[in-house]
Amino acid sequence: MLFIVGYGLLTVCLSAQKVTVSEEISIRQDDHFRIIGQVGDRIMVLLVKSNRIELLSFDNRMRLRRTVEPEIVGRSSRLVGQLNQGNSFYLFTQQRDRDEQHIIKWEFDEQANLRDSSTIAIAGHLFGFTNFLFTYSEDRSKVLFFRTDNSREIQAFCYDINDAEILWDRNVNIDGNIRSDFRRMLLDNTGRMIMAMEKRERRFRRTGMNFEFFVFDADSDHFRLKEASIPDVFSYSLSFQLDGHNNRLIGAGLFYERTSTRAEGHYVIVIDLDSPEEYQFFKNPFPSEIMGEVSDQNVSRGGIADIEVRDFMLRNDGGVVIFSEISKVYERRPTYGQRGFHRSYGRMGWTDYYSEDVIITSFNPDGTQLWSNVLYKRQYSQDDDAAFSSFFIFETPSYLRLLFNDEIANNSTVSEYLVRADGRAERKSVLNTEYQNLRLRFRDAYQLSNSAIVVPSDRKSRLNLVKVEY
């Protein structure tokens, strides 16, 4: 292993990859950071502070080239979202002016210079409505802003980045309860908005899963509604994605039939957006061999407890690969006024986090299971909201890499599972963080290309960016 120190950076050359660590950046405990991504030949990072923001521009050798503090947020304004596109990136803010809310677009170049700013929409300030929320299409050409009254009304508009114009805006009233039933808002490349709702029955005995999908076409003033009811099956965990290649909405989840404390298998629901009056539903109980490979403490009477759908991927043939993770949270209450010889003053934690085995399952387009595998890991931490736990999916043309911390500690190792298309997996060591003062947050990592990712390290109010190149 070769260590080269220079320009305030640390470069580690391993046999299979190169790791470059940026210089330290001081942050406060209540600051937030986001990796905007690659903009031109720079890597941009956004620091969100109490009433201000900072933009950091790094070169490909992870040297900090520029820090800018644009005056675009304050007491009467807030950041709504950010989006990178080619040689530019955009910040969107919501600013209150008397009884109006202004949505403002700010365009920056790769040097964090402000290129342009403009007010793209003005909405009335409505009591009881949420602040505007934000999502964007897969090709990053369109962005959606929406807000609700947390009851039945939604206000939304779609903005075209390339043409710099609003495609449509609508006020919609729905029959339901947005606060409890809302699951996901999505936007496709044409500017079509899809809202997924799961209606929870208020009665003591529930009959099954009941979904509603509202489809708002860009050239129509009315929505198309599709209801999907699956009797005697209940959702344990759920995630939605748009399949733009096949023009479908895909939901992937875990289901149970007997008790809500454990999942009994995976399910997939498919909505054809061109013909939303039809849907497909597939469910697959956990195979016995998978149940036998999961730790005994997580298995009970034909189900797996404390498991969540962490992510899923869409295969080119219309199939789905689901990533589920066993995740536990235990809250502990300290005993005030405790005195005695056995009291430990150093242990003041209130919440324990466990992130354990990952179950990867691949399904064919017809809903049948192609393969399934259990990837073993065990991560434990206290009072950190599990920020350093879980994993990151690094996609390459040949296989997937699942990157994760072996332990949540200052001096640990980073490992990866290489997962091939047939489900076979191999575990390898990637990096040893001992003596490097790194605590990596893989949940906040950003993939730059098929061969490089950037992972933030957050340790004792010090932020580093760690670039891993294969």
Residue pairs with C-beta under 8 A, 6 or more apart in sequence:
1 12
1 13
1 14
2 12
2 13
3 10
3 11
3 12
4 10
4 11
4 13
7 61
7 63
8 22
8 23
8 63
9 20
9 21
9 22
9 23
9 61
9 62
9 63
10 20
10 21
10 436
11 18
11 19
11 20
11 21
12 18
12 19
12 20
12 21
12 431
13 19
14 430
14 431
16 428
16 470
17 430
17 468
17 469
17 470
18 468
18 469
19 431
19 466
19 467
19 468
19 469
20 61
20 62
20 466
20 467
20 469
21 62
21 436
21 438
21 457
21 464
21 465
21 466
21 467
22 58
22 62
22 63
22 64
22 464
22 465
22 466
22 467
23 63
23 64
23 464
24 462
24 463
24 464
25 47
25 56
25 64
25 462
25 463
25 464
26 461
26 462
26 463
27 33
27 47
27 458
27 461
27 462
27 463
28 49
28 461
29 461
30 50
31 47
31 48
31 49
32 47
32 48
33 45
33 46
33 47
33 48
33 444
33 456
33 458
33 463
34 45
34 46
34 48
34 82
34 444
35 43
35 44
35 45
35 46
35 444
35 445
35 446
35 454
35 456
35 465
36 44
36 45
36 46
36 82
36 84
36 89
37 43
37 44
37 84
37 89
37 446
37 448
38 44
38 84
38 448
39 84
39 86
39 87
39 88
39 89
39 108
39 109
39 110
40 86
40 87
40 109
40 110
41 59
41 60
41 110
42 57
42 58
42 59
42 65
42 110
42 111
43 57
43 58
43 59
43 60
43 62
43 448
43 454
43 465
43 467
44 55
44 56
44 57
44 58
44 84
44 89
44 110
44 112
45 55
45 56
45 58
45 465
46 53
46 54
46 55
46 56
46 82
46 91
47 53
47 54
47 55
47 56
48 79
51 73
51 74
51 75
52 69
52 71
52 73
52 74
53 69
53 70
53 72
53 73
53 79
53 91
54 67
54 68
54 69
55 66
55 67
55 68
55 69
55 70
55 108
55 112
56 64
56 66
56 67
56 112
57 64
57 65
57 66
57 67
57 68
57 110
57 111
57 112
58 64
58 65
58 465
59 65
62 465
62 467
65 111
66 111
66 112
67 112
68 112
68 113
70 91
70 106
70 108
70 112
70 114
72 91
72 93
72 104
72 106
72 117
73 79
73 93
76 95
76 96
76 97
77 93
77 94
77 95
77 96
78 93
78 94
78 131
79 91
79 92
79 93
80 92
80 93
80 94
80 103
80 131
80 132
80 133
80 134
80 145
81 91
81 92
81 134
81 135
81 136
81 143
82 89
82 90
82 91
82 92
83 89
83 90
83 92
83 136
83 140
83 143
83 161
84 90
84 140
85 140
85 161
87 109
87 110
88 107
88 108
88 109
88 110
88 115
89 107
89 108
90 105
90 106
90 107
90 108
90 161
91 105
91 106
91 108
92 103
92 104
92 105
92 106
92 134
92 143
92 145
93 103
93 104
93 106
94 101
94 102
94 103
94 104
94 131
94 132
95 101
95 102
95 104
96 102
96 125
98 125
99 124
99 125
100 122
100 123
100 124
100 125
101 122
101 123
101 124
101 125
101 132
102 119
102 121
102 122
103 119
103 120
103 121
103 122
103 123
103 132
103 145
104 117
104 118
104 119
104 120
105 116
105 117
105 118
105 119
105 120
105 159
106 114
106 116
106 117
107 114
107 115
107 116
107 117
108 114
108 115
109 115
118 164
120 159
120 164
120 166
121 145
121 157
121 159
121 166
121 169
123 132
123 147
123 155
126 149
128 149
128 150
129 147
129 148
129 149
129 155
130 147
130 148
130 149
130 150
131 147
132 145
132 146
132 147
133 145
133 146
133 147
133 185
134 143
134 144
134 145
135 143
135 144
135 185
135 186
135 187
136 142
136 143
136 144
136 187
137 143
137 187
137 188
137 189
137 191
138 188
138 189
138 242
138 244
139 189
140 161
141 160
141 161
141 162
141 189
142 158
142 159
142 160
142 161
142 167
142 187
142 189
142 191
143 158
143 159
143 161
143 187
144 156
144 157
144 158
144 159
144 185
144 187
144 193
145 156
145 157
145 159
146 154
146 155
146 156
146 157
146 185
147 154
147 155
147 156
148 154
148 155
148 178
148 182
149 178
150 178
150 179
151 177
151 178
151 179
152 173
152 174
152 175
152 176
152 177
152 178
153 171
153 172
153 173
153 174
154 170
154 171
154 172
154 173
154 174
154 178
154 195
155 169
155 170
155 171
155 172
156 169
156 170
156 172
156 193
156 216
157 166
157 168
157 169
157 170
158 166
158 167
158 168
158 169
158 187
158 191
158 193
158 218
159 165
159 166
159 167
160 166
160 167
160 191
167 191
167 218
168 191
168 218
170 216
170 221
172 214
172 216
172 223
174 197
174 214
176 197
176 199
176 212
178 197
180 200
181 197
181 198
181 199
181 200
181 212
182 195
182 196
182 197
183 196
183 197
183 198
183 238
183 240
184 195
184 196
184 239
184 240
185 193
185 194
185 195
185 196
186 193
186 194
186 195
186 196
186 240
186 241
186 242
186 249
187 193
187 194
188 194
188 242
188 244
188 273
189 244
190 218
191 218
192 215
192 216
192 217
192 218
192 273
193 215
193 216
194 213
194 214
194 215
194 216
194 242
194 249
194 273
195 213
195 214
195 216
196 211
196 212
196 213
196 240
196 249
196 251
197 211
197 212
197 213
197 214
198 209
198 210
198 211
198 212
198 235
198 238
199 210
199 211
199 212
200 206
201 207
201 210
206 234
207 231
207 232
208 229
208 230
208 231
208 232
208 233
208 234
209 228
209 229
209 230
209 233
209 234
209 235
209 255
210 227
210 228
210 229
210 230
211 227
211 228
211 229
211 251
211 269
212 225
212 226
212 227
212 228
213 225
213 226
213 227
213 228
213 249
213 271
213 276
214 223
214 224
214 225
215 223
215 224
215 225
215 226
215 273
215 276
216 223
217 224
224 276
225 276
226 271
226 276
226 277
226 279
228 269
228 271
228 279
228 281
230 269
230 281
232 257
233 255
233 257
233 267
233 283
234 255
234 256
234 257
234 260
235 253
235 254
235 255
235 267
236 253
236 254
236 255
236 256
236 260
236 262
236 263
236 307
237 253
237 254
237 263
237 307
237 308
237 309
237 324
238 251
238 252
238 253
238 254
238 309
239 251
239 252
239 253
239 309
239 311
239 312
240 249
240 250
240 251
240 252
241 249
241 250
241 252
241 312
241 314
242 248
242 249
242 250
243 249
243 250
243 314
243 318
245 314
245 316
246 318
247 272
247 273
247 274
248 270
248 271
248 272
248 273
249 270
249 271
249 273
250 268
250 269
250 270
250 271
250 312
250 314
250 320
251 268
251 269
251 270
251 271
252 266
252 267
252 268
252 309
252 312
252 320
252 322
253 266
253 267
253 268
253 269
253 309
254 263
254 265
254 266
254 267
254 307
254 308
254 309
254 324
255 263
255 264
255 265
255 266
255 267
255 283
256 262
256 263
256 264
256 303
257 264
258 264
258 301
258 302
258 303
259 303
261 300
261 303
261 305
262 300
262 301
262 303
262 304
262 305
263 286
263 303
263 304
263 305
263 307
264 285
264 286
264 302
264 303
265 283
265 284
265 285
265 286
266 283
266 284
266 286
266 322
266 324
266 361
266 363
267 281
267 282
267 283
267 284
268 280
268 281
268 282
268 283
268 320
268 322
268 363
268 367
269 279
269 280
269 281
269 282
270 279
270 280
270 281
270 282
271 279
272 278
272 279
280 367
282 363
282 366
282 367
282 368
283 367
284 361
284 363
284 367
284 368
284 369
285 302
286 303
286 304
286 359
287 369
287 372
290 359
290 372
290 374
291 299
291 302
291 304
293 374
294 304
294 326
294 357
294 359
294 374
295 326
295 356
295 357
298 304
298 305
298 306
298 307
298 326
298 356
298 357
299 305
304 326
304 359
306 326
306 327
306 328
307 324
307 325
307 326
307 327
307 359
308 324
308 325
308 327
309 322
309 323
309 324
310 323
310 324
310 325
310 358
310 390
310 391
311 323
311 393
312 320
312 321
312 322
312 323
313 320
313 321
313 323
313 393
313 395
314 320
315 321
315 362
317 364
317 365
318 365
319 362
319 363
319 364
319 365
319 370
320 362
320 363
321 360
321 361
321 362
321 363
322 360
322 361
322 362
322 363
323 358
323 359
323 360
323 393
324 358
324 359
324 360
324 361
325 355
325 356
325 357
325 358
325 359
325 390
325 391
326 354
326 355
326 356
326 357
326 358
327 353
327 354
327 355
327 356
327 386
327 390
328 352
328 353
328 354
328 356
329 351
329 352
329 353
329 354
329 386
330 351
330 352
330 354
331 350
331 351
331 352
332 349
332 350
332 351
332 352
333 350
334 348
334 350
349 382
349 383
350 383
351 382
351 383
352 380
352 381
352 382
353 379
353 380
353 381
353 382
353 384
353 385
353 386
353 389
354 378
354 379
354 380
355 377
355 379
355 386
355 389
355 390
356 377
356 378
356 379
357 374
357 375
357 376
357 377
358 374
358 375
358 377
358 391
358 402
358 417
359 372
359 373
359 374
359 375
360 372
360 373
360 375
360 419
360 423
360 425
361 369
361 371
361 372
361 373
362 369
362 370
362 371
362 372
362 423
363 369
363 370
364 370
370 423
371 422
371 423
372 423
373 419
373 423
373 424
373 425
375 402
375 417
375 419
375 425
375 427
377 391
377 404
377 406
377 415
379 386
379 388
379 389
379 390
379 404
379 405
379 406
379 407
379 408
380 407
380 408
381 388
381 389
381 408
384 408
387 441
387 443
387 444
387 458
388 405
388 408
388 439
388 440
388 441
388 442
388 458
389 404
389 405
389 408
389 443
390 404
390 442
390 443
391 402
391 403
391 404
391 442
392 402
392 403
392 404
392 442
392 443
392 445
392 453
392 455
393 400
393 401
393 402
394 400
394 401
394 402
394 403
394 416
394 447
394 453
395 447
395 450
396 450
396 451
397 450
398 420
399 418
399 419
399 420
399 421
400 418
400 419
401 416
401 417
401 418
401 419
402 416
402 417
402 419
403 414
403 415
403 416
403 430
403 442
403 445
403 453
403 455
403 468
404 414
404 415
404 416
404 442
405 412
405 413
405 414
405 440
405 442
406 412
406 413
406 414
406 415
407 413
408 439
410 433
410 437
410 439
410 459
411 433
411 434
411 435
412 432
412 433
412 434
413 429
413 430
413 431
413 432
413 433
414 429
414 430
414 431
414 432
414 433
414 440
415 427
415 428
415 429
415 430
416 427
416 428
416 430
417 425
417 426
417 427
417 428
418 425
418 426
418 427
418 428
419 425
430 468
431 468
433 439
433 440
437 459
437 462
438 457
438 459
438 464
438 466
439 457
439 458
439 459
440 455
440 456
440 457
440 466
441 455
441 456
441 457
441 458
442 455
444 455
444 456
445 453
445 454
445 455
445 456
446 453
446 454
447 453
448 454
448 467
451 469
451 470
452 467
452 468
452 469
452 470
453 467
453 468
454 465
454 466
454 467
454 468
455 465
455 466
455 468
456 463
456 464
456 465
456 466
457 463
457 464
457 465
457 466
